Amino acid sequence: MSFLALFGLTSVVLYTFIDIEVKDFLTEKVDDWVLREGRSLTKLNVQTIAARLDNRKNGEFDAERPMTLFNAAHERLAGSPIPFPMGYDGATTPFEFGADSGMPGVPFRGLTWTLPGGEILLVAESISEVKEFNEVLFGAMLLAGGCTALFGLAGAVLIGTGAVRHFDAVTQATRKIVAGDLSGRLPSQGVGGDTGRLIAVVNEMLDEIERLMREVKGVCDNIAHDLRTPLTRLLAGLDRARRRATNVEDYANSVDEAIVETQGILKTFAALLRISEVEDGARRAGFVPVDLAAIVADAIELYEPLAEEKEINLTSSIQESDPRPLPGDPSLLFEAVANLIDNALKFSPKGGNVEVHLERKGDLTRLRVTDDGPGIPEADRANVLRRFYRAEPSRHAPGNGLGLSLVAAIARLHGIKLDIAGGTGTTVTLEHNAASASSLG
């Protein structure tokens, strides 16, 4: 109703504007003709004016454009049979007046001139067409406004009904989500425009909330499962030392073992806190342009001694074509690359190969880390990004199952797509498109 009222007010203003502009235009044309004809006639003497007016009084323009000569007593001397407009004998600007002569062209707009002999010349033109135009325009605007209001109300009812149904569906979906069904999403079928974009963003938010809640629900079980073994070893070692240790050296060995187990537990909790810090997103405010090629080179240099120790061939290659700096946190990106190389070295066999390939072309940056390890089954590739999850081939390898979770968190923070593939061995790809990232955020 508010939009209908606004449209009605706009229509009234528009009609008033058109009416005034058209009326002024037509009136100006009438005034121009009256002034032009009157001035040309006043240059003649009275006899010539009377003769000219009598010659045209029966012409076709007489009813629409009357010209009459009156004496000082306002009695008609020549010209059209139209009464003198009382009160206008001294007018200096065109005026409107009516006539009782029965002529069809009334009302009129004209002007009077007083001649040297006291005679008065009246030159006028009918403005009935102006009045008729105003009436037709008013009727047309009234009809158009009525039809628009009718169709507007009908459209509002139809659109409103559909909108109400959709909002009812959104409300029901929201209530289910609030009740605990985190897999539910807001209905988006057939919804476009701003509402569709808003629903899409909300559903993306719900996807992220579901992922986080799933991780939160599983993290306690994972912590209990993964920390139970080191805590059991710690407790058993301390108990054994209390029961069996007979000298200072035995006690010292037991304390060293307890310290190692405790350091492992603390390292696990430090990794958890690190992931939470990254997922908080606060470090995004400190992003700077980063040269990923330099970070890859530093990570390769850091892990070359370990690769030599394990007799693994660690190689790197960089392809660049008009690269753009990647906006990000240098230390976090180094940590992500280092974790990928560390994982590749950890699971590659002796004499295996680990290749780090960086491709930078314009807005596209793609980093691939490939190893010759046992690989990750396709069914586990999404799960290995969860905290503490470890695929079967890596279950007995050292580690806490948090490395890839940290890499995934860093990738999300930087708007980087992470992909895991491979048949024999594993290939982890980090891909960043600056154009897509800027359009999204």
C-alpha positions as a printed Julia matrix, in Angstrom:
441×3 Matrix{Float64}:
   0.0     0.0     0.0
   2.87    2.36    0.7
   4.23    1.87   -2.83
   0.73    2.4    -4.25
   0.35    5.65   -2.32
   3.79    6.79   -3.47
   2.9     5.95   -7.08
  -0.36    7.9    -6.75
   1.42   10.95   -5.39
   4.0    10.71   -8.17
   1.24   10.47  -10.77
  -0.48   13.59   -9.41
   2.76   15.54   -9.5
   3.49   14.31  -13.03
  -0.03   15.21  -14.23
   0.21   18.67  -12.69
   3.57   19.25  -14.34
   2.36   18.08  -17.78
  -0.83   20.12  -17.49
   1.0    23.31  -16.58
   3.68   22.87  -19.25
   1.22   22.08  -22.06
  -1.18   24.83  -21.02
   1.65   27.37  -20.91
   2.87   26.23  -24.34
  -0.56   26.51  -25.99
  -1.32   29.81  -24.24
   1.97   31.24  -25.41
   1.09   30.34  -29.01
  -2.32   32.09  -28.65
  -0.71   35.18  -27.14
   1.86   35.35  -29.95
  -0.89   35.3   -32.6
  -3.05   37.88  -30.77
  -0.15   40.29  -30.32
   1.06   39.86  -33.89
  -2.4    40.43  -35.45
  -3.31   43.33  -33.14
  -0.08   45.21  -33.75
  -0.41   44.83  -37.51
  -3.99   46.16  -37.45
  -3.28   49.14  -35.17
  -0.88   50.47  -37.79
  -3.92   51.08  -40.09
  -6.55   53.79  -39.89
 -10.03   53.11  -38.49
 -11.78   52.9   -41.87
  -9.3    50.36  -43.2
  -9.54   48.31  -39.99
 -13.37   48.29  -40.2
 -13.35   47.3   -43.85
 -10.88   44.5   -43.24
 -12.85   43.18  -40.28
 -16.15   43.24  -42.19
 -14.54   41.36  -45.04
 -13.51   38.5   -42.72
 -16.45   38.34  -40.28
 -18.16   35.64  -42.29
 -14.93   33.72  -42.9
 -14.1    30.34  -41.48
 -11.76   31.77  -38.84
 -14.29   34.19  -37.45
 -15.64   31.8   -34.81
 -12.22   30.68  -33.66
 -10.34   33.96  -33.99
 -12.8    36.88  -33.6
 -11.69   40.47  -34.29
 -14.07   43.31  -33.42
 -13.94   47.11  -33.5
 -15.89   48.96  -30.76
 -16.56   52.67  -30.19
 -15.77   54.37  -26.91
 -19.2    53.32  -25.57
 -18.26   49.62  -26.24
 -20.74   49.36  -29.13
 -19.7    47.14  -32.0
 -18.72   49.0   -35.16
 -17.32   46.18  -37.28
 -16.03   42.65  -37.13
 -17.22   39.57  -35.28
 -20.55   39.66  -33.4
 -19.02   39.28  -29.96
 -19.79   41.44  -26.94
 -17.13   43.65  -25.41
 -15.36   42.0   -22.45
 -16.27   44.38  -19.65
 -13.45   45.59  -17.44
 -10.66   44.9   -19.92
 -10.58   48.06  -22.0
  -7.33   49.15  -20.34
  -5.62   45.75  -20.25
  -1.99   45.65  -21.36
  -1.52   41.85  -21.35
  -3.64   39.09  -22.89
  -6.6    37.95  -20.77
  -9.29   35.27  -20.84
 -12.99   36.06  -21.15
 -16.3    34.39  -22.05
 -18.85   35.31  -24.72
 -22.66   35.14  -24.94
 -22.85   35.21  -28.7
 -23.51   31.48  -29.08
 -20.26   31.02  -31.0
 -18.69   27.59  -30.6
 -15.19   28.92  -29.88
 -15.61   30.05  -26.29
 -13.97   30.92  -23.96
 -11.46   33.27  -25.56
  -8.1    34.78  -24.85
  -7.43   38.2   -26.31
  -6.27   41.77  -25.92
  -7.68   45.26  -26.58
  -6.02   48.29  -28.19
  -7.37   51.85  -27.88
  -7.03   53.7   -31.2
  -6.28   57.45  -31.55
  -9.97   58.24  -32.17
 -11.15   56.47  -29.03
 -12.21   53.3   -30.82
 -11.25   49.98  -29.2
  -9.92   47.02  -31.19
 -10.39   43.53  -29.75
  -8.35   40.64  -31.13
  -8.99   37.2   -29.57
  -8.61   33.48  -30.15
 -10.66   30.59  -28.82
  -8.97   28.51  -26.11
 -11.61   25.83  -26.03
  -9.07   23.32  -27.39
  -6.81   24.06  -24.43
  -9.7    23.41  -22.05
 -10.68   20.26  -23.91
  -7.08   19.06  -23.88
  -6.94   19.54  -20.11
 -10.15   17.57  -19.7
  -8.95   14.75  -21.96
  -5.58   14.68  -20.22
  -7.24   14.55  -16.81
  -9.51   11.73  -17.95
  -6.62    9.8   -19.47
  -4.5    10.23  -16.35
  -7.44    9.22  -14.17
  -8.06    6.1   -16.3
  -4.37    5.21  -16.42
  -4.04    5.74  -12.68
  -7.06    3.57  -11.99
  -5.83    0.77  -14.26
  -2.34    0.99  -12.79
  -3.73    0.88   -9.27
  -5.89   -2.12  -10.15
  -3.07   -4.03  -11.83
  -0.69   -2.93   -9.08
  -2.99   -4.3    -6.4
  -3.45   -7.54   -8.34
   0.31   -7.87   -8.85
   0.97   -7.03   -5.2
  -1.49   -9.72   -4.13
   0.13  -12.32   -6.4
   3.7   -11.35   -5.51
   2.8   -10.97   -1.86
   1.19  -14.39   -1.77
   4.3   -15.98   -3.3
   6.57  -14.01   -0.97
   4.51  -15.02    2.06
   4.68  -18.69    1.04
   8.43  -18.43    0.56
   8.95  -16.64    3.88
   6.82  -19.29    5.57
   9.12  -21.93    4.09
  12.18  -19.96    5.25
  10.66  -19.64    8.72
   9.97  -23.36    8.96
  13.5   -24.21    7.75
  14.97  -21.76   10.27
  12.98  -23.29   13.12
  14.24  -26.76   12.19
  17.81  -25.49   12.15
  17.35  -23.78   15.53
  15.88  -27.04   16.87
  19.15  -28.8    16.03
  18.86  -29.96   12.42
  22.09  -28.41   11.19
  21.78  -30.2     7.85
  18.74  -28.07    6.94
  19.09  -25.16    4.52
  16.93  -22.22    3.53
  14.88  -22.93    0.38
  16.38  -21.09   -2.6
  14.61  -22.63   -5.61
  12.96  -20.0    -7.77
  14.32  -17.12   -5.7
  16.41  -14.47   -7.45
  17.6   -10.93   -6.93
  18.8    -9.63   -3.58
  16.75  -12.19   -1.64
  18.34  -15.06   -3.57
  21.84  -13.72   -2.95
  21.07  -13.3     0.76
  19.76  -16.87    1.02
  22.85  -18.18   -0.8
  25.13  -16.38    1.68
  23.1   -17.65    4.66
  23.28  -21.23    3.32
  27.05  -20.88    2.91
  27.2   -19.68    6.51
  25.13  -22.69    7.6
  27.53  -25.0     5.71
  30.42  -23.53    7.66
  28.51  -23.72   10.96
  27.66  -27.37   10.31
  31.3   -28.13    9.55
  32.49  -26.38   12.71
  29.85  -28.03   14.88
  30.7   -31.42   13.42
  34.33  -30.81   14.3
  33.43  -29.55   17.77
  31.28  -32.62   18.42
  34.05  -34.94   17.27
  36.98  -33.15   18.83
  36.28  -34.43   22.35
  36.11  -38.04   21.16
  39.24  -37.52   19.09
  41.11  -35.95   21.99
  40.07  -38.79   24.28
  41.12  -41.36   21.69
  44.42  -39.79   20.62
  45.55  -38.62   24.05
  44.54  -41.77   25.89
  47.61  -43.66   24.69
  50.26  -41.1    25.72
  48.5   -40.45   29.01
  48.33  -44.19   29.67
  52.03  -44.51   28.86
  52.81  -41.56   31.12
  50.81  -42.97   34.0
  52.2   -46.47   33.54
  55.79  -45.17   33.46
  55.32  -43.17   36.63
  53.68  -46.11   38.36
  56.46  -48.42   37.22
  59.09  -46.01   38.47
  57.42  -45.83   41.85
  57.22  -49.6    42.19
  60.44  -50.77   40.55
  63.01  -47.96   40.51
  65.83  -48.75   42.91
  68.33  -45.99   42.21
  68.6   -42.4    41.0
  69.35  -43.44   37.42
  66.1   -45.43   37.16
  64.15  -42.46   38.48
  65.93  -40.13   36.05
  65.05  -42.37   33.09
  61.42  -42.52   34.19
  61.29  -38.72   34.54
  62.8   -38.31   31.04
  60.18  -40.63   29.58
  57.44  -38.69   31.39
  58.82  -35.41   30.03
  58.8   -36.76   26.47
  55.2   -37.93   26.8
  54.16  -34.61   28.37
  55.88  -32.62   25.62
  53.98  -34.66   23.02
  50.68  -33.88   24.76
  51.55  -30.19   24.99
  52.51  -30.18   21.31
  49.08  -31.59   20.46
  47.31  -28.9    22.46
  49.55  -26.22   20.93
  48.53  -27.43   17.47
  44.85  -27.27   18.47
  45.27  -23.72   19.74
  47.14  -22.81   16.55
  44.24  -24.05   14.39
  41.72  -22.12   16.52
  43.83  -18.98   16.2
  43.94  -19.31   12.42
  40.21  -20.05   12.1
  39.41  -16.96   14.18
  40.38  -14.87   11.13
  41.83  -11.97   13.14
  45.14  -12.22   11.31
  43.47  -11.36    8.0
  43.76   -7.67    8.97
  47.56   -7.94    8.73
  47.72   -9.37    5.21
  50.54   -8.08    3.0
  51.62   -8.92   -0.58
  53.55  -12.2    -0.35
  56.05  -13.73   -2.79
  55.09  -17.4    -2.55
  58.13  -18.42   -4.61
  60.43  -17.16   -1.84
  58.39  -19.01    0.79
  58.62  -22.28   -1.18
  62.36  -21.82   -1.56
  62.77  -21.26    2.21
  60.67  -24.35    3.01
  62.68  -26.51    0.6
  65.92  -25.29    2.18
  64.58  -26.1     5.65
  63.64  -29.7     4.77
  66.58  -30.6     2.53
  68.63  -32.03    5.45
  65.72  -34.23    6.54
  65.22  -35.43    2.96
  68.91  -36.32    2.69
  68.76  -38.13    6.03
  65.79  -40.22    4.82
  67.41  -40.63    1.37
  64.44  -39.02   -0.36
  64.85  -36.95   -3.52
  63.29  -33.53   -2.72
  62.94  -31.33   -5.84
  61.15  -28.13   -6.7
  60.16  -26.27   -9.86
  58.72  -22.8   -10.33
  56.92  -21.54  -13.44
  56.09  -17.86  -13.54
  54.4   -15.64  -16.14
  53.57  -12.08  -15.08
  52.81  -13.21  -11.49
  50.76  -11.15   -9.0
  51.73  -11.05   -5.3
  49.44  -13.18   -3.14
  47.86  -11.22   -0.26
  48.37  -13.09    2.99
  50.28  -13.76    6.18
  53.87  -14.86    5.31
  54.42  -16.92    8.47
  51.11  -18.8     8.08
  51.74  -19.52    4.4
  55.23  -20.78    5.26
  53.7   -23.01    7.93
  51.21  -24.45    5.42
  53.91  -25.2     2.83
  56.19  -26.64    5.5
  53.43  -28.94    6.8
  52.78  -30.27    3.28
  56.47  -30.98    2.68
  56.82  -32.53    6.14
  53.85  -34.86    5.5
  55.22  -35.82    2.07
  58.62  -36.69    3.54
  57.04  -38.55    6.45
  55.06  -40.92    4.24
  57.48  -41.33    1.33
  59.59  -44.51    1.35
  63.36  -44.56    1.37
  64.6   -43.65   -2.1
  61.25  -42.02   -2.94
  60.57  -38.66   -4.54
  58.87  -35.53   -3.25
  58.21  -32.79   -5.78
  57.12  -29.24   -5.01
  55.78  -27.44   -8.08
  54.73  -23.78   -8.05
  52.93  -22.19  -11.01
  52.14  -18.48  -11.08
  50.41  -16.88  -14.05
  48.68  -13.53  -13.67
  46.02  -13.81  -10.95
  46.39  -17.61  -10.67
  48.74  -19.2    -8.13
  48.9   -23.0    -7.9
  51.15  -25.03   -5.57
  51.39  -28.84   -5.82
  53.21  -31.14   -3.41
  53.51  -34.74   -4.68
  54.98  -37.77   -2.89
  55.48  -41.52   -3.47
  53.78  -42.57   -0.22
  50.88  -44.99    0.29
  48.39  -42.34   -0.77
  45.07  -41.37    0.77
  41.98  -43.38   -0.19
  39.36  -41.31   -1.97
  36.83  -41.95    0.79
  39.22  -40.44    3.36
  40.33  -37.33    1.45
  37.7   -35.08    3.0
  38.08  -36.66    6.44
  41.86  -36.14    6.69
  41.19  -32.4     6.93
  39.35  -32.99   10.21
  41.28  -32.68   13.45
  42.9   -35.88   14.72
  41.61  -37.94   11.79
  44.21  -40.32   10.4
  43.72  -42.59    7.41
  44.53  -46.27    7.81
  47.91  -46.17    5.97
  49.18  -43.44    8.32
  47.64  -44.65   11.57
  50.96  -46.02   12.91
  53.13  -43.15   11.7
  54.27  -40.51   14.2
  52.1   -37.41   14.47
  48.84  -36.22   15.92
  46.62  -35.91   12.81
  46.51  -32.09   12.97
  48.92  -31.12   10.15
  46.43  -31.14    7.28
  43.77  -29.56    9.55
  46.1   -26.62   10.08
  46.85  -26.4     6.34
  43.09  -26.41    5.6
  42.49  -23.64    8.15
  45.26  -21.49    6.66
  43.89  -22.11    3.15
  40.37  -21.03    4.18
  41.77  -17.89    5.81
  43.5   -16.92    2.55
  40.66  -17.91    0.2
  42.77  -20.76   -1.19
  41.19  -23.91   -2.62
  42.7   -27.12   -1.23
  42.49  -30.36   -3.21
  43.81  -33.84   -2.45
  44.33  -36.37   -5.25
  46.54  -39.25   -6.27
  46.6   -42.91   -7.16
  49.99  -44.13   -6.03
  51.19  -41.45   -3.69
  49.46  -38.23   -2.81
  49.19  -34.84   -4.53
  48.0   -31.89   -2.46
  47.15  -28.75   -4.46
  46.69  -25.24   -3.15
  45.14  -22.89   -5.72
  44.42  -19.17   -5.35
  42.72  -16.98   -7.96
  43.04  -13.3    -7.06
  40.21  -12.27   -9.41
  37.72  -14.73   -7.86
  38.81  -13.88   -4.34
  38.3   -10.12   -4.9
  34.82  -10.62   -6.41
  33.76  -12.68   -3.41
  34.97  -10.43   -0.77
